Amino acid sequence: MLAAIGLILILKQIPHAIGYDFDYEGDFAFAEDQEHNTFTDIVFAMLEPNFLAIAICLISLILMVVWDNKIQV
């Protein structure tokens, strides 16, 4: 059950990581307003990517991985 919740949270953040903010506040339900759902939001995000948002996302993920490895050394 915890894995399912984690998967939902990750899927909901993918459009934001690509720069698609149809519903910037977000919704925890799978089916959203105006006949959208989580998967259609990901598809729409892939059609119009925002490269600055992608760069910020990747830099943040790299920093988290590097920071975690530095602390354990």
Phi, psi and omega in degrees: 000320178294325177295322178294319178295318178297320178296319178298316179297320179293315180297325180289337182270344182301312178300324179292325179292333180270349176102013180264115182238062176298314177235089187295335180281329177089163180211138182276351179279150179291311178275126182250185179293158174057043175060028175260156169218184185298318183288324177292326175297321178294319179296314178297326178293323179291332181287327181229076182285148174254108188291333176292317178295321178296318179296317179297319179298313182294319178298318179297317179295319178296317178299319179296319180291314181294318181298318180295321180289326179292323182290325183282344184288000000 
